[in-house]
Amino acid sequence: MVRILRYFSNTFAGPVRDSGLRHLFSTMSHFKTSAKTLYFNTRDEVIKVRLDRVMCFEADANYCHVTFVNGARATLLTSLVNIETLINDYNNGSETVFVRIGKRYIVNSQYIFRINIPRQLLALADFDGGKVVELNVSKEALKNLKQLYTSK
């Protein structure tokens, strides 16, 4: 436990795979403990994001809201583009379960339940816990997503 606290108390004291990530954000530091966990460190708090427990990331100007499988939400002081870059970097270019949908969302494709183009609705569901999240997405983005699934 002491080792972990020392790791967080000194920005980038532990190993960082890509030195370019050190300067990616001016107000936040990102730490990687495994390919499935991200830590977002600010002056006041540390937010742990287990990627396998994330339903979606939602853009909100310079912020990003994370919705977890259990319904919990957290706000990160970073943009959706930066989240997308982190996910791609941590997957080493291999295929990821996260899909960018339009300008506003990155969703975990494992939780996609319904694509309703006329209603502009994307439903994400966790069938173990019964949590359903409905997102309003543009028709064009939903058409592209549907095409991605039906062309497989």
VEXSE-308305 format. One record per residue (C-alpha): residue number from 1; residue in three letters; z, x, y. Coordinates in steps of 0.02 Angstrom, whole numbers, always signed. Layout:
! residues N
PT,NUM,ALA,Z,X,Y
...
! end
This chain:
! residues 152
PT,1,MET,+0,+0,+0
PT,2,VAL,+41,+142,+121
PT,3,ARG,-129,+219,+87
PT,4,ILE,-215,+56,+132
PT,5,LEU,-115,+39,+293
PT,6,ARG,-159,+217,+343
PT,7,TYR,-341,+175,+307
PT,8,PHE,-335,+29,+428
PT,9,SER,-230,+114,+562
PT,10,ASN,-357,+252,+589
PT,11,THR,-529,+184,+623
PT,12,PHE,-648,+251,+490
PT,13,ALA,-515,+364,+417
PT,14,GLY,-578,+322,+243
PT,15,PRO,-750,+352,+172
PT,16,VAL,-893,+261,+258
PT,17,ARG,-1058,+256,+166
PT,18,ASP,-1172,+249,+316
PT,19,SER,-1124,+343,+473
PT,20,GLY,-1242,+229,+572
PT,21,LEU,-1120,+86,+542
PT,22,ARG,-987,+177,+642
PT,23,HIS,-1073,+136,+805
PT,24,LEU,-1144,-32,+753
PT,25,PHE,-1012,-129,+849
PT,26,SER,-919,-77,+1003
PT,27,THR,-767,-190,+983
PT,28,MET,-753,-204,+795
PT,29,SER,-744,-85,+649
PT,30,HIS,-806,-131,+476
PT,31,PHE,-733,-62,+317
PT,32,LYS,-805,-73,+144
PT,33,THR,-692,-76,-8
PT,34,SER,-819,-140,-131
PT,35,ALA,-992,-217,-131
PT,36,LYS,-910,-389,-121
PT,37,THR,-779,-368,+15
PT,38,LEU,-795,-336,+202
PT,39,TYR,-651,-306,+322
PT,40,PHE,-668,-345,+507
PT,41,ASN,-541,-254,+613
PT,42,THR,-500,-299,+793
PT,43,ARG,-356,-247,+903
PT,44,ASP,-252,-397,+847
PT,45,GLU,-304,-436,+670
PT,46,VAL,-396,-389,+512
PT,47,ILE,-503,-519,+425
PT,48,LYS,-546,-495,+242
PT,49,VAL,-710,-575,+188
PT,50,ARG,-745,-583,+2
PT,51,LEU,-931,-615,-5
PT,52,ASP,-921,-709,-171
PT,53,ARG,-804,-835,-86
PT,54,VAL,-914,-864,+67
PT,55,MET,-1016,-1025,+77
PT,56,CYS,-1101,-984,+241
PT,57,PHE,-1102,-886,+403
PT,58,GLU,-1144,-982,+562
PT,59,ALA,-1203,-905,+725
PT,60,ASP,-1118,-951,+888
PT,61,ALA,-1183,-838,+1027
PT,62,ASN,-1093,-670,+1005
PT,63,TYR,-977,-741,+873
PT,64,CYS,-1001,-786,+691
PT,65,HIS,-903,-921,+599
PT,66,VAL,-872,-896,+413
PT,67,THR,-842,-1045,+299
PT,68,PHE,-758,-1005,+135
PT,69,VAL,-765,-1101,-28
PT,70,ASN,-589,-1171,-6
PT,71,GLY,-634,-1243,+166
PT,72,ALA,-550,-1106,+268
PT,73,ARG,-644,-1044,+421
PT,74,ALA,-634,-882,+518
PT,75,THR,-718,-824,+677
PT,76,LEU,-787,-647,+684
PT,77,LEU,-828,-554,+843
PT,78,THR,-1003,-506,+787
PT,79,SER,-1176,-582,+782
PT,80,LEU,-1267,-656,+634
PT,81,VAL,-1396,-516,+642
PT,82,ASN,-1258,-388,+616
PT,83,ILE,-1187,-487,+468
PT,84,GLU,-1360,-491,+391
PT,85,THR,-1377,-303,+414
PT,86,LEU,-1207,-271,+333
PT,87,ILE,-1248,-381,+183
PT,88,ASN,-1416,-295,+158
PT,89,ASP,-1339,-122,+176
PT,90,TYR,-1202,-159,+50
PT,91,ASN,-1328,-226,-76
PT,92,ASN,-1428,-64,-65
PT,93,GLY,-1589,-160,-42
PT,94,SER,-1567,-256,-206
PT,95,GLU,-1586,-444,-210
PT,96,THR,-1441,-537,-133
PT,97,VAL,-1374,-713,-156
PT,98,PHE,-1371,-739,+33
PT,99,VAL,-1519,-822,+117
PT,100,ARG,-1555,-826,+303
PT,101,ILE,-1596,-1003,+357
PT,102,GLY,-1667,-1018,+531
PT,103,LYS,-1583,-936,+680
PT,104,ARG,-1411,-1008,+647
PT,105,TYR,-1360,-987,+465
PT,106,ILE,-1343,-867,+320
PT,107,VAL,-1294,-964,+164
PT,108,ASN,-1239,-915,-10
PT,109,SER,-1378,-983,-121
PT,110,GLN,-1256,-1012,-264
PT,111,TYR,-1182,-1158,-168
PT,112,ILE,-1342,-1245,-114
PT,113,PHE,-1328,-1423,-178
PT,114,ARG,-1454,-1528,-82
PT,115,ILE,-1601,-1497,+34
PT,116,ASN,-1646,-1656,+129
PT,117,ILE,-1791,-1622,+247
PT,118,PRO,-1807,-1795,+331
PT,119,ARG,-1622,-1796,+376
PT,120,GLN,-1624,-1609,+421
PT,121,LEU,-1477,-1584,+305
PT,122,LEU,-1426,-1441,+193
PT,123,ALA,-1276,-1477,+82
PT,124,LEU,-1172,-1337,+7
PT,125,ALA,-1052,-1383,-132
PT,126,ASP,-914,-1298,-230
PT,127,PHE,-906,-1400,-388
PT,128,ASP,-745,-1318,-446
PT,129,GLY,-645,-1368,-292
PT,130,GLY,-746,-1519,-238
PT,131,LYS,-781,-1451,-63
PT,132,VAL,-947,-1504,+17
PT,133,VAL,-1011,-1431,+180
PT,134,GLU,-1158,-1514,+268
PT,135,LEU,-1263,-1412,+389
PT,136,ASN,-1391,-1476,+513
PT,137,VAL,-1543,-1365,+494
PT,138,SER,-1718,-1378,+567
PT,139,LYS,-1853,-1460,+462
PT,140,GLU,-1959,-1303,+462
PT,141,ALA,-1817,-1196,+396
PT,142,LEU,-1779,-1324,+260
PT,143,LYS,-1963,-1332,+210
PT,144,ASN,-1964,-1143,+191
PT,145,LEU,-1805,-1147,+88
PT,146,LYS,-1872,-1285,-24
PT,147,GLN,-2033,-1187,-48
PT,148,LEU,-1930,-1035,-99
PT,149,TYR,-1846,-1136,-237
PT,150,THR,-1998,-1233,-298
PT,151,SER,-2113,-1081,-306
PT,152,LYS,-2002,-989,-432
! end
